[in-house]
């Protein structure tokens, strides 16, 4: 990372951080040094933001799709122009390295998603068109959207929420995670250099502010990515304001390696399916079921990769794995791995803190010979530890994979394309990948089943999810004659 990028990051930080002596200190995830001071907005500040967003919404919607798309592209250009500075700030605050599928990758995704949302056609649907009736279903802005983002992919997921919302004519009040507010607020500031006033407002606050946003009577739509427990509370809050919801909640995704699979062809993709962003990804692979015929080979291949991947401070250009973002998550990973050890599971590599690198680093860990009922298998670890479960009966493997109460993503791995596609339909998840895991495309809808939430994001379905429908019904062709 160049000195100029670091200097530009400081300039961005100065635009959005709280004044000296105010706000809340935000630590560098790798070094624990203070990066800057997050503003501490109150519930009253949030209420004011919603009033301003509500006032700005009719004018924003009246601009029409073409003008709003033009402004979204301008916002993407602004992000691209500041990408290195934003990546520097993101790497420090979240912990993810600059390179690999990490900080620079995330900034590229932000720009790509905005551009795609600007380009997607959204057409009315003709329901009936005959002699007696012409009826169309049209899509209009919902109003004011509350966007509540997570700490693992704070910029990218925020864009997933605000990009389609803005395109459809909504205004947005965005609340970043308390762990990663600075990079999000900096990105919003860059976007607001080209967007009209009060169309996009960032509010940085605690859980009380988040709870108020979810229950506010003047919020029309809530988009939330985070834990299932918090998602349930948002559902309860929405009973009061009847806000529409899109919820992307917990995962614990399973992968199944089918018999006879060529391990050398899938090993790298298996590893990164689990360890992208140091395992801190909702749709990362959290459990891997491997057939007897290739079990030992898969375990050895994953362990070899895990032991060789460079981990350390994200600003070092050579590293591709970073720390856990926060102490609470570090403790969860440590607890689950220690529990696996106590049950007699075999730690093939890792299994301990990498304290020489910093306070929150945990070595990439492969755990073999583990029972399916172990906590590391049944709970979402959200970190760099992958349990590999042996199976001999394919039907049993699918039963185990589907036995949890979540269903965000899943994957099947095979050298036989036909067998893989047939197997994919047996998985109980919103998305199933074949010979990969976790890859997303801005035109392909994404969402969970079971306790992983509901509602779809991305593509035309994502635009529809932040709209309200209206049926316009009138005379048919006979009546027009």
WORA-V697583 format. One record per helix or strand. SS is the DSSP state (@ for helix, = for strand). FROM is the first residue (numbers start at 1). TO is the last residue. Records with the same first field share a line. If there is no record, write none. Layout:
SS = FROM-TO  FROM-TO
//
This chain:
@ = 3-16  43-62  64-81  83-94  103-119  154-167  181-192  207-215  228-241  263-279  292-308  327-342  375-378  394-401  417-424  459-465  477-480
= = 24-27  34-38  125-129  133-141  144-148  171-175  200-202  221-225  244-248  253-257  285-291  311-311  321-321  346-349  353-353  362-362  365-368  385-391  406-407  409-413  431-434  446-446  449-450  453-454  457-457  467-475
//
